[in-house]
Amino acid sequence: MNTKWLQNISFANIRRGKWLEILVLIGLGLILAIVQANIHLPLKLPGWRGIIWLTPLISTRLLTSQFGAASITGLSAACFSLLLGVKAFPDEWLFYLVVGELIDIAYHKS
């Protein structure tokens, strides 16, 4: 069993730069939730809404060196979409949460 990625994480171990990075990831999740709640374009393409929120999740995973980058962004987007009360797609918060975790796991396994 590979437990190399399971590290002891405490608030004392996170440096000041990491806090700023985490706040940026949470802010990106807020932006994702706001965009998904307010964008209504009739593109007539299947899956175009998924491209809008999947692209920032993958880019956060590729641009940061932190293991849980997509998970943090997905979790914050899920929480903010619940707080905003997105009613067009009531289960959308679950997709944010699951896909963020799967992206981090897939990136780590490769």
MMTF fields as JSON, N, C-alpha, C and O atoms, coordinates in Angstrom:
{
  "mmtfVersion": "1.0.0",
  "mmtfProducer": "UNKNOWN",
  "numBonds": 439,
  "numAtoms": 440,
  "numGroups": 110,
  "numChains": 1,
  "numModels": 1,
  "chainsPerModel": [1],
  "groupsPerChain": [110],
  "chainIdList": ["A"],
  "bondAtomList": [4, 2, 8, 6, 12, 10, 16, 14, 20, 18, 24, 22, 28, 26, 32, 30, 36, 34, 40, 38, 44, 42, 48, 46, 52, 50, 56, 54, 60, 58, 64, 62, 68, 66, 72, 70, 76, 74, 80, 78, 84, 82, 88, 86, 92, 90, 96, 94, 100, 98, 104, 102, 108, 106, 112, 110, 116, 114, 120, 118, 124, 122, 128, 126, 132, 130, 136, 134, 140, 138, 144, 142, 148, 146, 152, 150, 156, 154, 160, 158, 164, 162, 168, 166, 172, 170, 176, 174, 180, 178, 184, 182, 188, 186, 192, 190, 196, 194, 200, 198, 204, 202, 208, 206, 212, 210, 216, 214, 220, 218, 224, 222, 228, 226, 232, 230, 236, 234, 240, 238, 244, 242, 248, 246, 252, 250, 256, 254, 260, 258, 264, 262, 268, 266, 272, 270, 276, 274, 280, 278, 284, 282, 288, 286, 292, 290, 296, 294, 300, 298, 304, 302, 308, 306, 312, 310, 316, 314, 320, 318, 324, 322, 328, 326, 332, 330, 336, 334, 340, 338, 344, 342, 348, 346, 352, 350, 356, 354, 360, 358, 364, 362, 368, 366, 372, 370, 376, 374, 380, 378, 384, 382, 388, 386, 392, 390, 396, 394, 400, 398, 404, 402, 408, 406, 412, 410, 416, 414, 420, 418, 424, 422, 428, 426, 432, 430, 436, 434],
  "bondOrderList": [1, 1, 1, 1, 1, 1, 1, 1, 1, 1, 1, 1, 1, 1, 1, 1, 1, 1, 1, 1, 1, 1, 1, 1, 1, 1, 1, 1, 1, 1, 1, 1, 1, 1, 1, 1, 1, 1, 1, 1, 1, 1, 1, 1, 1, 1, 1, 1, 1, 1, 1, 1, 1, 1, 1, 1, 1, 1, 1, 1, 1, 1, 1, 1, 1, 1, 1, 1, 1, 1, 1, 1, 1, 1, 1, 1, 1, 1, 1, 1, 1, 1, 1, 1, 1, 1, 1, 1, 1, 1, 1, 1, 1, 1, 1, 1, 1, 1, 1, 1, 1, 1, 1, 1, 1, 1, 1, 1, 1],
  "groupList": [{"groupName": "MET", "atomNameList": ["N", "CA", "C", "O"], "elementList": ["N", "C", "C", "O"], "formalChargeList": [0, 0, 0, 0], "bondAtomList": [1, 0, 2, 1, 3, 2], "bondOrderList": [1, 1, 2], "singleLetterCode": "M", "chemCompType": "L-PEPTIDE LINKING"}, {"groupName": "ASN", "atomNameList": ["N", "CA", "C", "O"], "elementList": ["N", "C", "C", "O"], "formalChargeList": [0, 0, 0, 0], "bondAtomList": [1, 0, 2, 1, 3, 2], "bondOrderList": [1, 1, 2], "singleLetterCode": "N", "chemCompType": "L-PEPTIDE LINKING"}, {"groupName": "THR", "atomNameList": ["N", "CA", "C", "O"], "elementList": ["N", "C", "C", "O"], "formalChargeList": [0, 0, 0, 0], "bondAtomList": [1, 0, 2, 1, 3, 2], "bondOrderList": [1, 1, 2], "singleLetterCode": "T", "chemCompType": "L-PEPTIDE LINKING"}, {"groupName": "LYS", "atomNameList": ["N", "CA", "C", "O"], "elementList": ["N", "C", "C", "O"], "formalChargeList": [0, 0, 0, 0], "bondAtomList": [1, 0, 2, 1, 3, 2], "bondOrderList": [1, 1, 2], "singleLetterCode": "K", "chemCompType": "L-PEPTIDE LINKING"}, {"groupName": "TRP", "atomNameList": ["N", "CA", "C", "O"], "elementList": ["N", "C", "C", "O"], "formalChargeList": [0, 0, 0, 0], "bondAtomList": [1, 0, 2, 1, 3, 2], "bondOrderList": [1, 1, 2], "singleLetterCode": "W", "chemCompType": "L-PEPTIDE LINKING"}, {"groupName": "LEU", "atomNameList": ["N", "CA", "C", "O"], "elementList": ["N", "C", "C", "O"], "formalChargeList": [0, 0, 0, 0], "bondAtomList": [1, 0, 2, 1, 3, 2], "bondOrderList": [1, 1, 2], "singleLetterCode": "L", "chemCompType": "L-PEPTIDE LINKING"}, {"groupName": "GLN", "atomNameList": ["N", "CA", "C", "O"], "elementList": ["N", "C", "C", "O"], "formalChargeList": [0, 0, 0, 0], "bondAtomList": [1, 0, 2, 1, 3, 2], "bondOrderList": [1, 1, 2], "singleLetterCode": "Q", "chemCompType": "L-PEPTIDE LINKING"}, {"groupName": "ILE", "atomNameList": ["N", "CA", "C", "O"], "elementList": ["N", "C", "C", "O"], "formalChargeList": [0, 0, 0, 0], "bondAtomList": [1, 0, 2, 1, 3, 2], "bondOrderList": [1, 1, 2], "singleLetterCode": "I", "chemCompType": "L-PEPTIDE LINKING"}, {"groupName": "SER", "atomNameList": ["N", "CA", "C", "O"], "elementList": ["N", "C", "C", "O"], "formalChargeList": [0, 0, 0, 0], "bondAtomList": [1, 0, 2, 1, 3, 2], "bondOrderList": [1, 1, 2], "singleLetterCode": "S", "chemCompType": "L-PEPTIDE LINKING"}, {"groupName": "PHE", "atomNameList": ["N", "CA", "C", "O"], "elementList": ["N", "C", "C", "O"], "formalChargeList": [0, 0, 0, 0], "bondAtomList": [1, 0, 2, 1, 3, 2], "bondOrderList": [1, 1, 2], "singleLetterCode": "F", "chemCompType": "L-PEPTIDE LINKING"}, {"groupName": "ALA", "atomNameList": ["N", "CA", "C", "O"], "elementList": ["N", "C", "C", "O"], "formalChargeList": [0, 0, 0, 0], "bondAtomList": [1, 0, 2, 1, 3, 2], "bondOrderList": [1, 1, 2], "singleLetterCode": "A", "chemCompType": "L-PEPTIDE LINKING"}, {"groupName": "ARG", "atomNameList": ["N", "CA", "C", "O"], "elementList": ["N", "C", "C", "O"], "formalChargeList": [0, 0, 0, 0], "bondAtomList": [1, 0, 2, 1, 3, 2], "bondOrderList": [1, 1, 2], "singleLetterCode": "R", "chemCompType": "L-PEPTIDE LINKING"}, {"groupName": "GLY", "atomNameList": ["N", "CA", "C", "O"], "elementList": ["N", "C", "C", "O"], "formalChargeList": [0, 0, 0, 0], "bondAtomList": [1, 0, 2, 1, 3, 2], "bondOrderList": [1, 1, 2], "singleLetterCode": "G", "chemCompType": "PEPTIDE LINKING"}, {"groupName": "GLU", "atomNameList": ["N", "CA", "C", "O"], "elementList": ["N", "C", "C", "O"], "formalChargeList": [0, 0, 0, 0], "bondAtomList": [1, 0, 2, 1, 3, 2], "bondOrderList": [1, 1, 2], "singleLetterCode": "E", "chemCompType": "L-PEPTIDE LINKING"}, {"groupName": "VAL", "atomNameList": ["N", "CA", "C", "O"], "elementList": ["N", "C", "C", "O"], "formalChargeList": [0, 0, 0, 0], "bondAtomList": [1, 0, 2, 1, 3, 2], "bondOrderList": [1, 1, 2], "singleLetterCode": "V", "chemCompType": "L-PEPTIDE LINKING"}, {"groupName": "HIS", "atomNameList": ["N", "CA", "C", "O"], "elementList": ["N", "C", "C", "O"], "formalChargeList": [0, 0, 0, 0], "bondAtomList": [1, 0, 2, 1, 3, 2], "bondOrderList": [1, 1, 2], "singleLetterCode": "H", "chemCompType": "L-PEPTIDE LINKING"}, {"groupName": "PRO", "atomNameList": ["N", "CA", "C", "O"], "elementList": ["N", "C", "C", "O"], "formalChargeList": [0, 0, 0, 0], "bondAtomList": [1, 0, 2, 1, 3, 2], "bondOrderList": [1, 1, 2], "singleLetterCode": "P", "chemCompType": "L-PEPTIDE LINKING"}, {"groupName": "CYS", "atomNameList": ["N", "CA", "C", "O"], "elementList": ["N", "C", "C", "O"], "formalChargeList": [0, 0, 0, 0], "bondAtomList": [1, 0, 2, 1, 3, 2], "bondOrderList": [1, 1, 2], "singleLetterCode": "C", "chemCompType": "L-PEPTIDE LINKING"}, {"groupName": "ASP", "atomNameList": ["N", "CA", "C", "O"], "elementList": ["N", "C", "C", "O"], "formalChargeList": [0, 0, 0, 0], "bondAtomList": [1, 0, 2, 1, 3, 2], "bondOrderList": [1, 1, 2], "singleLetterCode": "D", "chemCompType": "L-PEPTIDE LINKING"}, {"groupName": "TYR", "atomNameList": ["N", "CA", "C", "O"], "elementList": ["N", "C", "C", "O"], "formalChargeList": [0, 0, 0, 0], "bondAtomList": [1, 0, 2, 1, 3, 2], "bondOrderList": [1, 1, 2], "singleLetterCode": "Y", "chemCompType": "L-PEPTIDE LINKING"}],
  "groupTypeList": [0, 1, 2, 3, 4, 5, 6, 1, 7, 8, 9, 10, 1, 7, 11, 11, 12, 3, 4, 5, 13, 7, 5, 14, 5, 7, 12, 5, 12, 5, 7, 5, 10, 7, 14, 6, 10, 1, 7, 15, 5, 16, 5, 3, 5, 16, 12, 4, 11, 12, 7, 7, 4, 5, 2, 16, 5, 7, 8, 2, 11, 5, 5, 2, 8, 6, 9, 12, 10, 10, 8, 7, 2, 12, 5, 8, 10, 10, 17, 9, 8, 5, 5, 5, 12, 14, 3, 10, 9, 16, 18, 13, 4, 5, 9, 19, 5, 14, 14, 12, 13, 5, 7, 18, 7, 10, 19, 15, 3, 8],
  "groupIdList": [1, 2, 3, 4, 5, 6, 7, 8, 9, 10, 11, 12, 13, 14, 15, 16, 17, 18, 19, 20, 21, 22, 23, 24, 25, 26, 27, 28, 29, 30, 31, 32, 33, 34, 35, 36, 37, 38, 39, 40, 41, 42, 43, 44, 45, 46, 47, 48, 49, 50, 51, 52, 53, 54, 55, 56, 57, 58, 59, 60, 61, 62, 63, 64, 65, 66, 67, 68, 69, 70, 71, 72, 73, 74, 75, 76, 77, 78, 79, 80, 81, 82, 83, 84, 85, 86, 87, 88, 89, 90, 91, 92, 93, 94, 95, 96, 97, 98, 99, 100, 101, 102, 103, 104, 105, 106, 107, 108, 109, 110],
  "secStructList": [7, 7, 7, 6, 6, 7, 7, 7, 7, 7, 6, 6, 6, 1, 7, 2, 2, 2, 2, 2, 2, 2, 2, 2, 2, 2, 2, 2, 2, 2, 2, 2, 2, 2, 2, 2, 2, 2, 7, 7, 7, 7, 7, 7, 7, 6, 6, 2, 2, 2, 2, 2, 2, 2, 2, 2, 2, 2, 2, 2, 2, 2, 2, 7, 7, 7, 6, 6, 2, 2, 2, 2, 2, 2, 2, 2, 2, 2, 2, 2, 2, 2, 2, 2, 6, 7, 7, 1, 1, 6, 6, 2, 2, 2, 2, 2, 2, 2, 2, 2, 2, 2, 2, 2, 2, 2, 2, 2, 2, 7],
  "xCoordList": [0.847, 0.0, 0.885, 1.799, 0.607, 1.387, 0.816, -0.257, 1.529, 1.07, 1.986, 2.007, 2.747, 3.678, 2.954, 3.48, 1.762, 1.049, 0.263, -0.25, 0.159, -0.525, 0.477, 1.283, 0.421, 1.355, 0.616, -0.599, 1.361, 0.776, 0.659, 1.661, -0.555, -0.803, -1.387, -2.408, -0.751, -1.282, -1.216, -0.528, -1.925, -1.937, -0.572, -0.261, 0.239, 1.569, 2.506, 3.453, 2.263, 3.123, 2.833, 3.672, 1.679, 1.322, 1.94, 1.669, 2.771, 3.443, 2.478, 1.359, 2.93, 2.09, 1.715, 0.602, 2.614, 2.323, 1.253, 0.453, 1.242, 0.213, -1.168, -2.154, -1.247, -2.532, -3.069, -4.263, -2.187, -2.611, -3.077, -4.065, -2.37, -2.756, -4.112, -4.932, -4.344, -5.627, -6.756, -7.842, -6.515, -7.539, -7.848, -9.0, -6.836, -7.069, -7.904, -8.796, -7.624, -8.394, -9.847, -10.758, -10.063, -11.426, -12.13, -13.314, -11.411, -11.983, -12.342, -13.35, -11.531, -11.852, -13.113, -13.91, -13.293, -14.522, -15.74, -16.806, -15.586, -16.673, -17.015, -18.188, -15.991, -16.217, -16.92, -17.824, -16.512, -17.164, -18.642, -19.482, -18.958, -20.353, -21.177, -22.32, -20.617, -21.34, -21.564, -22.649, -20.538, -20.674, -21.716, -22.55, -21.676, -22.644, -24.067, -25.024, -24.211, -25.55, -26.125, -27.343, -25.263, -25.755, -25.618, -26.17, -24.917, -24.715, -25.838, -26.138, -26.433, -27.526, -27.365, -28.065, -26.456, -26.22, -26.831, -26.583, -27.616, -28.192, -27.215, -27.409, -26.177, -25.172, -25.598, -25.033, -26.565, -27.063, -25.95, -25.942, -25.023, -23.958, -24.091, -24.26, -24.017, -24.092, -22.805, -21.706, -22.949, -21.808, -21.046, -19.946, -21.575, -20.811, -20.716, -19.746, -21.692, -21.602, -20.519, -19.86, -20.333, -19.272, -17.892, -16.978, -17.726, -16.435, -16.104, -14.942, -17.12, -16.885, -16.338, -15.445, -16.836, -16.333, -15.243, -14.525, -15.097, -14.042, -12.68, -11.652, -12.668, -11.411, -10.688, -9.488, -11.337, -10.612, -10.155, -9.106, -10.924, -10.492, -9.219, -8.307, -9.148, -7.947, -6.78, -5.65, -7.033, -5.937, -5.385, -4.182, -6.236, -5.701, -4.834, -3.835, -5.21, -4.41, -3.063, -2.059, -3.021, -1.775, -0.879, 0.341, -1.459, -0.667, -0.11, 0.853, -0.673, -0.187, 0.532, 0.306, 1.388, 2.122, 1.449, 1.921, 0.386, -0.318, -1.184, -1.818, -1.216, -1.944, -3.437, -4.037, -4.064, -5.514, -6.045, -7.08, -5.386, -5.794, -7.173, -8.028, -7.402, -8.709, -9.777, -10.938, -9.39, -10.349, -10.805, -11.986, -9.867, -10.216, -11.13, -12.121, -10.796, -11.619, -12.999, -14.007, -13.046, -14.331, -15.187, -16.4, -14.56, -15.297, -15.843, -16.987, -15.029, -15.524, -16.61, -17.569, -16.477, -17.528, -18.821, -19.909, -18.702, -19.899, -20.571, -21.793, -19.788, -20.364, -21.005, -22.099, -20.332, -20.888, -22.112, -23.023, -22.157, -23.361, -24.542, -25.687, -24.264, -25.337, -25.793, -26.988, -24.835, -25.183, -25.938, -26.847, -25.559, -26.241, -27.611, -28.445, -27.845, -29.144, -29.386, -30.427, -28.439, -28.582, -29.706, -29.606, -30.768, -31.95, -32.112, -32.927, -31.348, -31.477, -30.982, -31.583, -29.899, -29.335, -29.085, -28.007, -30.029, -29.908, -28.795, -28.324, -28.366, -27.3, -25.933, -24.999, -25.809, -24.547, -23.419, -22.255, -23.751, -22.727, -22.038, -20.849, -22.755, -22.158, -21.136, -20.103, -21.419, -20.466, -19.175, -18.088, -19.279, -18.085, -17.222, -16.006, -17.865, -17.163, -16.494, -15.314, -17.223, -16.693, -15.611, -14.575, -15.839, -14.867, -13.571, -12.493, -13.649, -12.427, -11.584, -10.364, -12.218, -11.487, -10.896, -9.747, -11.685, -11.202, -10.039, -9.128, -10.057, -8.946, -7.67, -6.607, -7.757, -6.574, -6.036, -4.826, -6.924, -6.477, -5.876, -4.839, -6.511, -5.981, -4.649, -3.758, -4.494, -3.233, -2.129, -0.979, -2.478, -1.471, -1.052, 0.121, -1.991, -1.693, -0.887, -0.221, -0.926, -0.202, 1.251, 1.992],
  "yCoordList": [-1.18, 0.0, 1.233, 1.361, 2.119, 3.333, 4.405, 4.949, 4.702, 5.74, 6.951, 7.748, 7.089, 8.201, 9.546, 10.538, 9.597, 10.863, 11.196, 12.308, 10.249, 10.521, 11.143, 10.437, 12.43, 13.138, 13.702, 13.898, 13.957, 14.625, 16.11, 16.807, 16.572, 17.975, 18.648, 18.214, 19.681, 20.472, 21.936, 22.297, 22.769, 24.187, 24.821, 25.834, 24.253, 24.803, 24.512, 25.266, 23.439, 23.084, 23.875, 23.924, 24.486, 25.227, 26.618, 27.389, 26.917, 28.209, 29.309, 29.04, 30.534, 31.684, 31.704, 32.104, 31.285, 31.229, 30.205, 30.394, 29.129, 28.109, 28.639, 28.305, 29.465, 30.042, 30.921, 30.899, 31.693, 32.546, 31.698, 32.027, 30.62, 29.717, 29.064, 28.92, 28.677, 28.082, 29.103, 28.759, 30.344, 31.38, 31.659, 31.917, 31.612, 31.798, 30.647, 30.867, 29.425, 28.265, 28.348, 27.991, 28.817, 29.002, 30.112, 29.995, 31.173, 32.243, 31.764, 32.193, 30.884, 30.313, 29.459, 29.448, 28.751, 27.993, 28.903, 28.568, 30.056, 31.035, 31.559, 31.689, 31.857, 32.346, 31.284, 31.601, 30.035, 28.941, 28.836, 28.668, 28.934, 28.828, 30.007, 29.823, 31.198, 32.373, 32.292, 32.607, 31.869, 31.753, 30.7, 30.928, 29.562, 28.504, 28.906, 28.467, 29.723, 30.145, 31.194, 31.3, 31.968, 33.109, 32.982, 33.807, 31.998, 31.896, 31.07, 29.959, 31.634, 30.956, 31.225, 32.069, 30.517, 30.691, 29.519, 28.364, 29.796, 28.704, 28.225, 28.515, 27.503, 27.055, 25.813, 25.527, 25.085, 23.866, 22.836, 22.112, 22.786, 21.791, 20.942, 21.483, 19.633, 18.806, 18.909, 18.762, 19.158, 19.179, 20.483, 20.506, 21.563, 22.807, 23.405, 24.1, 23.153, 23.646, 22.901, 23.481, 21.643, 20.868, 21.363, 21.331, 21.817, 22.349, 23.608, 23.847, 24.422, 25.68, 25.43, 26.157, 24.43, 24.222, 23.168, 23.107, 22.334, 21.332, 21.927, 21.48, 22.917, 23.547, 24.207, 23.976, 25.01, 25.574, 24.524, 24.69, 23.446, 22.402, 21.719, 21.48, 21.408, 20.758, 21.733, 21.345, 22.989, 23.957, 24.231, 24.443, 24.23, 24.409, 23.225, 23.392, 22.047, 20.864, 20.912, 20.481, 21.424, 21.462, 22.639, 22.548, 23.736, 24.93, 24.969, 25.695, 24.225, 24.258, 22.966, 21.925, 23.052, 21.866, 21.182, 20.148, 21.736, 21.203, 20.02, 20.044, 18.988, 17.762, 17.983, 17.469, 18.696, 18.819, 20.052, 20.574, 20.542, 21.798, 21.69, 22.543, 20.672, 20.513, 20.167, 20.543, 19.453, 19.12, 20.363, 20.508, 21.253, 22.49, 23.35, 23.895, 23.469, 24.261, 23.636, 24.342, 22.314, 21.629, 21.723, 21.919, 21.584, 21.686, 23.093, 23.261, 24.101, 25.469, 25.796, 26.495, 25.304, 25.531, 24.837, 25.382, 23.629, 22.914, 23.667, 23.814, 24.141, 24.874, 26.18, 26.521, 26.912, 28.184, 27.991, 28.818, 26.915, 26.693, 26.312, 26.637, 25.622, 25.347, 26.625, 26.827, 27.491, 28.744, 29.685, 30.396, 29.687, 30.548, 30.011, 30.745, 28.747, 28.159, 27.961, 28.365, 27.345, 27.086, 26.081, 24.932, 26.521, 25.672, 25.056, 24.151, 25.531, 24.963, 23.519, 22.658, 23.264, 21.925, 21.626, 21.948, 21.028, 20.891, 19.949, 20.073, 19.022, 18.094, 18.496, 17.694, 19.716, 20.152, 20.228, 20.015, 20.525, 20.601, 19.262, 19.22, 18.176, 16.846, 16.587, 15.965, 17.064, 16.898, 17.665, 17.159, 18.877, 19.637, 18.859, 18.756, 18.326, 17.627, 16.358, 16.133, 15.537, 14.245, 14.432, 13.77, 15.316, 15.498, 16.109, 15.747, 17.018, 17.572, 16.5, 16.483, 15.612, 14.514, 13.56, 13.137, 13.221, 12.291, 12.863, 12.125, 14.16, 14.789, 14.705, 14.393, 14.977, 14.895, 13.468, 13.255, 12.501, 11.11, 10.651, 9.987, 10.994, 10.595, 11.258, 10.63, 12.521, 13.204, 12.592, 12.493, 12.194, 11.605, 10.22, 9.862, 9.44, 8.074, 8.045, 7.047, 9.108, 9.083, 9.438, 9.46],
  "zCoordList": [0.0, 0.0, 0.0, 0.815, -0.907, -1.04, -0.12, -0.381, 0.942, 1.876, 1.843, 2.782, 0.756, 0.656, 0.619, 1.124, 0.032, -0.08, 1.176, 1.305, 2.106, 3.366, 4.338, 4.945, 4.477, 5.335, 6.532, 6.497, 7.582, 8.743, 8.427, 8.266, 8.344, 8.015, 9.243, 9.775, 9.676, 10.776, 10.382, 9.427, 11.108, 10.792, 11.006, 10.38, 11.867, 12.108, 10.94, 10.714, 10.196, 9.076, 7.812, 6.913, 7.724, 6.524, 6.603, 7.523, 5.621, 5.599, 5.166, 4.728, 5.296, 4.97, 3.489, 3.146, 2.612, 1.19, 0.87, -0.046, 1.623, 1.416, 1.781, 1.125, 2.823, 3.199, 2.083, 1.787, 1.464, 0.36, -0.821, -1.478, -1.084, -2.162, -1.88, -2.787, -0.65, -0.276, -0.413, -0.876, -0.018, -0.167, -1.633, -1.984, -2.491, -3.928, -4.48, -5.299, -4.041, -4.495, -4.036, -4.783, -2.814, -2.313, -3.099, -3.416, -3.409, -4.233, -5.629, -6.191, -6.192, -7.496, -7.425, -8.362, -6.326, -6.131, -6.046, -6.563, -5.395, -5.327, -6.718, -7.069, -7.5, -8.86, -9.701, -10.474, -9.552, -10.285, -9.934, -10.818, -8.658, -8.229, -8.746, -9.164, -8.721, -9.209, -10.714, -11.203, -11.447, -12.899, -13.259, -14.136, -12.597, -12.898, -12.518, -13.155, -11.504, -11.096, -12.039, -12.179, -12.684, -13.454, -14.963, -15.691, -15.45, -16.889, -17.516, -17.08, -18.528, -19.237, -20.729, -21.291, -21.362, -22.789, -23.556, -23.211, -24.578, -25.371, -26.442, -27.623, -26.054, -27.01, -27.789, -28.845, -27.295, -27.927, -28.143, -29.139, -27.203, -27.205, -25.951, -24.859, -26.085, -24.879, -24.061, -24.596, -22.794, -21.891, -21.816, -21.263, -22.343, -22.328, -20.935, -20.633, -20.083, -18.703, -17.938, -17.075, -18.238, -17.6, -17.975, -17.15, -19.202, -19.64, -18.864, -18.534, -18.567, -17.857, -16.463, -16.029, -15.74, -14.38, -14.302, -13.304, -15.333, -15.306, -15.67, -15.161, -16.533, -16.939, -15.76, -15.611, -14.917, -13.774, -12.766, -12.142, -12.595, -11.662, -12.144, -11.352, -13.413, -13.947, -13.964, -13.668, -14.304, -14.33, -12.932, -12.785, -11.901, -10.552, -10.148, -9.448, -10.58, -10.258, -10.966, -10.401, -12.184, -12.934, -12.541, -12.673, -12.063, -11.766, -10.353, -10.103, -9.434, -8.062, -7.721, -8.338, -6.743, -6.317, -5.13, -4.66, -4.662, -3.499, -3.9, -4.955, -3.069, -3.415, -3.524, -4.468, -2.646, -2.632, -3.326, -2.912, -4.361, -4.998, -5.64, -5.402, -6.436, -7.078, -6.05, -6.208, -4.999, -3.945, -3.185, -2.869, -2.897, -2.195, -3.059, -2.573, -4.343, -5.244, -5.422, -5.416, -5.579, -5.733, -4.485, -4.572, -3.322, -2.065, -1.856, -1.435, -2.15, -1.967, -2.995, -2.669, -4.225, -5.221, -4.805, -4.989, -4.243, -3.773, -2.635, -2.626, -1.68, -0.542, -0.988, -0.537, -1.871, -2.321, -3.199, -3.169, -3.983, -4.791, -3.903, -4.216, -2.796, -1.842, -1.148, -0.933, -0.796, -0.139, -1.074, -0.645, -2.353, -3.313, -3.687, -4.217, -3.416, -3.707, -5.184, -5.702, -5.872, -7.298, -7.485, -7.054, -8.127, -8.244, -9.625, -9.803, -10.609, -11.946, -11.967, -12.611, -11.269, -11.181, -9.71, -9.209, -8.998, -7.547, -7.089, -5.958, -7.924, -7.518, -8.045, -8.024, -8.513, -9.101, -8.066, -8.405, -6.831, -5.786, -5.606, -5.29, -5.799, -5.669, -6.762, -6.514, -7.977, -9.07, -8.802, -9.081, -8.265, -7.906, -6.923, -7.083, -5.925, -4.853, -5.352, -5.082, -6.068, -6.526, -7.58, -7.525, -8.531, -9.612, -9.091, -9.564, -8.138, -7.546, -6.888, -7.048, -6.156, -5.517, -6.552, -6.428, -7.576, -8.6, -9.397, -9.773, -9.659, -10.375, -9.546, -10.083, -8.254, -7.41, -7.331, -7.401, -7.187, -7.102, -8.416, -8.419, -9.542, -10.848, -11.131, -11.703, -10.742, -10.97, -10.109, -10.538, -8.922, -8.035, -8.502, -8.398, -9.013, -9.448, -10.74, -11.014, -11.542, -12.811, -12.653, -13.637]
}
